[in-house]
Amino acid sequence: MNIIEYPDRELLAMDVADKLASDLENRLVQGDSASFAVPGGTTPGPIFDVLSSIRRLDWSRVTVMLTDERWVPEDHARSNTALVRARLLTDAAQMARFLPFYGEGAIGKTVPRLGEDVSPVLPISVLLLGMGDDMHTASLFPGAPGVHAALAPDAPVLNIVEPEDQPEQRVTLAAHVLNGALSKHLVIFGAAKREALERAQKLPPEQAPIRAVMQDLTVHWAE
Ligand SMILES: O=C1O[C@H](COP(=O)(O)O)[C@@H](O)[C@H](O)[C@H]1O
């Protein structure tokens, strides 16, 4: 794990957006297409704002997906898809293809079908992760029903997790899918998350799911 510290969040957003675009460009030099998995939540919006206007990247060859989704329709205030559509898939980046992790119908039937669309674009070319103070990443929440299965090496691509302290069911990429990304970045802000990341290094993934994706991870931090 390599930690880069920034003087402020604005500089972090500009630098991380540039790094992600460069990683995607490098993948496109080696192949016809690239896949890009991004988090939802409160952290990535400013990075998306910068990234969406980067024109040197051939976005038409990029498939964007989330690391995880809250099981709510796109017009819901907590939808991660809504965030991605509003802040990332605009401007130059609107040419990218998007794979949603929410669909109509029962979650148990819909999620395996959505996972079938993800398999052909694996391994993830470039991964951006967020993390909560509780050391969850994507929707791999410590001790939540479903997380044990999602951490298993043979987990399906997409998993259902039902954290008791969250208002909705979650859909998350499996830990092995996240960990298998060719380029991996984590963005965190503030002292509490920095301390949580330090703590996570001494805990098993069931208690600190971020631990499952730490190998070759570049962490970007600002106060
Ligand atoms: O619920 C979620 O939480 C994490 C962290 O979110 P943040 O608001 O603390 O940045 C996020 O990475 C994940 O995608 C999201 O669904």
The ligand as a Tripos MOL2 file, in Angstrom:
@<TRIPOS>MOLECULE
LIG
   16    16     1     0     0
SMALL
NO_CHARGES

@<TRIPOS>ATOM
      1 O1        -22.1330    3.5970    1.0170 O.2       1 LIG1
      2 C1        -21.0830    3.7710    0.4350 C.2       1 LIG1
      3 O2        -20.0090    4.1310    1.1690 O.3       1 LIG1
      4 C2        -18.6670    4.1540    0.6500 C.3       1 LIG1
      5 C3        -17.9730    5.3140    1.3590 C.3       1 LIG1
      6 O3        -18.7530    6.4710    1.1590 O.3       1 LIG1
      7 P1        -18.3270    7.9290    1.6370 P.3       1 LIG1
      8 O4        -19.6130    8.7190    1.6190 O.co2     1 LIG1
      9 O5        -17.7700    7.7910    3.0310 O.co2     1 LIG1
     10 O6        -17.3170    8.4210    0.6690 O.co2     1 LIG1
     11 C4        -18.6280    4.2780   -0.8620 C.3       1 LIG1
     12 O7        -17.3190    4.0740   -1.3170 O.3       1 LIG1
     13 C5        -19.5960    3.2970   -1.4720 C.3       1 LIG1
     14 O8        -19.5160    3.2990   -2.8790 O.3       1 LIG1
     15 C6        -20.9940    3.6950   -1.0350 C.3       1 LIG1
     16 O9        -22.0100    2.8860   -1.5960 O.3       1 LIG1
@<TRIPOS>BOND
     1     1     2 2
     2     2     3 1
     3     2    15 1
     4     3     4 1
     5     4     5 1
     6     4    11 1
     7     5     6 1
     8     6     7 1
     9     7     8 2
    10     7     9 1
    11     7    10 1
    12    11    12 1
    13    11    13 1
    14    13    14 1
    15    13    15 1
    16    15    16 1
@<TRIPOS>SUBSTRUCTURE
     1 LIG1         1 GROUP 0 **** ****
